[in-house]
Amino acid sequence: MGRGTYLLSARCPAGSEAYVWTPGVFGSARLGEGREILLRGMLPSRRAAMERIGPVAGATVAGGTVRVVVTLRSVRPGTVPREPLGCLDRDRLAAAVTGLQRTGATSVHVGDRAIRAELPPGSRGTVVVAAPRIAGWSCAGRPADAYLGLVAVPVPARGSAVQCTFRPPGLRAGSAVGAGALLVMAGTGAARAVLLRRRPRLALAGPG
């Protein structure tokens, strides 16, 4: 997509909220005559955040949906995902949260590099951790799965808990290099001490 003005359209349930997701666009977005939302995407170094652009209102059509039209202005060449517009139904979100609270972890323990969740008996499906799935995450002794970009791990067939740990990539190699450097330094210090002990000492003798 080059510089210019574009129209994005979608159908959302009446009474929902419209969101725009254009991580690769540097410019702005506006829903109808609403306020202009600034977008600051500069891939690959920076992504524009998902932004709420306003409530969905207007004439409904079959199925109780409203046609949403967003004006997108790009001031630099960028990219737009396949489905840049989304609709949020607050009532459905509240119902989903209630369901997650009913079937979610009974307790969660968070440490410096690990998170452990106790699950209710009979749990099934996937455990999702609200953390980006980046390199370094492992769950149940293997690299973590991903669910919508978040850390995920299948619920164990037999067990009431899952644990995921994070180790920054390269930490083990870096530790080994650091330990080697310390050994070299220690060895150098020991060698210097031996040389100093073996160096002949000179004594000053007075006259006569």
C-alpha atoms as one frame of an Amber mdcrd trajectory, in Angstrom:
protein
   0.000   0.000   0.000   1.377   3.382  -0.957   0.743   6.883   0.336  -2.858
   8.017   0.073  -6.372   7.673   1.469  -8.232   4.367   1.558 -11.644   3.164
   2.704 -11.963   0.051   4.867 -15.352  -1.555   5.438 -16.807  -4.366   7.535
 -20.071  -5.400   9.161 -20.320  -5.250  12.954 -23.161  -6.022  15.381 -25.159
  -2.949  16.330 -24.032  -1.562  19.682 -20.548  -3.084  19.491 -17.248  -1.198
  19.324 -15.045  -0.962  16.235 -11.280  -1.486  16.333  -8.624  -1.046  13.663
  -5.498  -3.217  13.395  -2.960  -1.898  10.885   0.497  -2.545  12.396   2.324
  -1.518   9.236   0.630   1.851   8.652   1.999   5.263   9.575  -0.887   7.717
   9.338  -4.395   7.894  10.791  -7.813   6.231  10.851 -11.280   7.706  11.322
 -14.666   6.010  11.766 -17.278   8.052   9.940 -17.156  11.596  11.293 -15.516
  10.507  14.556 -12.184  11.596  15.929  -8.989  10.842  14.054  -6.814   8.086
  15.531  -3.078   8.342  14.930  -1.203   5.254  13.730   2.567   4.978  14.094
   3.555   1.722  12.431   7.049   1.468  10.918   7.718  -2.204  10.246   9.815
  -4.081  11.088  11.051  -1.909  13.960   7.691  -0.672  15.263   4.066  -1.800
  15.029   1.036   0.424  15.291  -1.148  -0.637  18.221  -4.691  -1.941  17.809
  -6.910   1.091  18.358 -10.529   1.573  19.343 -12.055   3.922  16.798 -15.574
   4.291  18.132 -19.005   2.761  18.782 -20.887   1.053  15.978 -24.061   2.946
  15.183 -26.287   3.437  12.195 -28.923   1.650  10.150 -28.976  -2.097  10.655
 -29.349  -4.675   7.929 -30.225  -8.365   7.962 -28.799 -10.060  11.052 -28.714
  -6.833  13.062 -25.339  -5.725  11.688 -24.132  -2.277  10.700 -21.825  -1.464
   7.824 -18.710   0.182   9.242 -16.604   2.418   7.016 -13.186   3.626   8.160
 -11.097   6.208   6.369  -7.442   5.208   6.480  -4.786   7.772   5.589  -1.243
   6.546   4.999   1.631   9.034   4.772   4.263   6.352   4.098   4.232   3.097
   2.149   2.893   0.368   4.432   0.908  -2.848   4.658  -2.624  -3.683   5.771
  -3.579  -7.123   7.112  -6.312  -9.170   5.489  -8.894  -8.263   8.141  -7.930
  -4.854   9.581 -11.285  -4.111  11.258 -12.744  -5.874  14.277 -15.872  -5.619
  16.425 -16.013  -5.960  20.211 -19.270  -7.019  21.858 -18.942  -6.126  25.557
 -21.722  -8.500  26.641 -20.120 -11.469  24.879 -16.743 -10.508  26.330 -18.195
 -10.433  29.858 -19.777 -13.856  29.324 -16.474 -15.266  28.044 -14.587 -13.880
  31.050 -17.133 -15.434  33.409 -16.654 -18.784  31.688 -12.877 -18.541  31.961
 -13.109 -17.699  35.645 -15.287 -20.752  36.196 -12.993 -23.172  34.340  -9.643
 -21.396  34.770  -6.769 -22.038  37.140  -7.621 -22.267  40.822  -4.332 -20.580
  41.736  -1.330 -19.112  39.945   2.205 -18.803  41.312   4.565 -16.402  39.542
   8.320 -16.459  40.165  11.322 -14.701  38.683  11.527 -17.062  35.696   8.604
 -19.449  36.023   4.848 -19.520  36.320   2.854 -22.429  37.745  -0.903 -22.860
  37.512  -3.018 -25.238  39.566  -5.940 -26.540  37.504  -9.362 -27.730  38.612
  -9.991 -31.505  38.352 -11.076 -32.715  34.937  -9.576 -29.758  33.058  -9.229
 -30.145  29.298  -8.048 -28.035  26.399  -5.202 -25.523  26.390  -3.649 -23.394
  29.109  -2.840 -19.896  27.829  -0.424 -17.576  29.634  -0.888 -13.835  29.123
   2.677 -13.374  27.885   4.006 -13.055  24.311   5.298 -16.341  22.897   8.905
 -15.382  22.220  12.017 -17.534  22.136  13.008 -18.768  25.578   9.627 -20.047
  26.814   9.252 -23.724  27.648   6.366 -25.632  29.226   6.352 -29.178  30.560
   9.992 -29.573  29.542   9.613 -28.602  25.875   9.295 -25.386  23.848   5.989
 -23.688  24.547   3.181 -23.665  21.994   1.535 -20.461  20.812  -2.101 -19.377
  20.870  -2.856 -16.087  19.150   0.720 -15.027  19.849   0.611 -15.965  23.553
   2.357 -18.745  25.476   0.271 -21.916  25.466   0.523 -25.525  26.605  -1.968
 -28.414  26.336  -3.563 -29.501  29.597  -1.711 -32.668  30.678  -3.694 -35.886
  30.366  -2.995 -36.709  34.002  -2.130 -33.902  36.312  -3.576 -30.887  37.993
  -0.838 -28.347  37.320   1.289 -26.917  34.521   4.511 -24.959  34.744   6.203
 -22.742  32.181   9.659 -21.217  32.500  11.487 -18.486  30.649  15.194 -18.484
  29.931  16.500 -15.620  27.776  18.031 -16.990  24.553  21.804 -17.254  24.797
  21.849 -17.085  28.589  23.449 -20.516  28.978  26.102 -19.815  26.344  26.722
 -16.384  27.827  27.137 -17.887  31.288  29.642 -20.405  29.944  31.637 -17.671
  28.228  31.567 -15.577  31.393  32.737 -18.508  33.517  35.526 -19.211  31.037
  36.634 -15.592  31.184  36.727 -15.740  34.981  38.824 -18.902  34.842  41.249
 -17.262  32.442  41.508 -14.236  34.700  42.023 -16.442  37.747  44.675 -18.435
  35.896  46.475 -15.262  34.867  46.434 -13.996  38.443  47.834 -17.299  39.751
  50.628 -17.296  37.153  51.625 -13.767  38.086  51.704 -14.711  41.766  53.998
 -17.682  41.042  56.304 -15.534  38.938  56.523 -12.935  41.677  57.383 -15.565
  44.245  60.114 -16.996  42.021  61.626 -13.627  41.116  64.996 -13.177  42.946
  64.958 -10.521  45.563  67.664  -7.866  45.622  68.990  -6.620  48.958  70.781
  -3.358  49.401  74.092  -3.695  51.247  75.566  -0.804  53.116  79.165   0.309
  52.704  81.957  -1.793  54.115
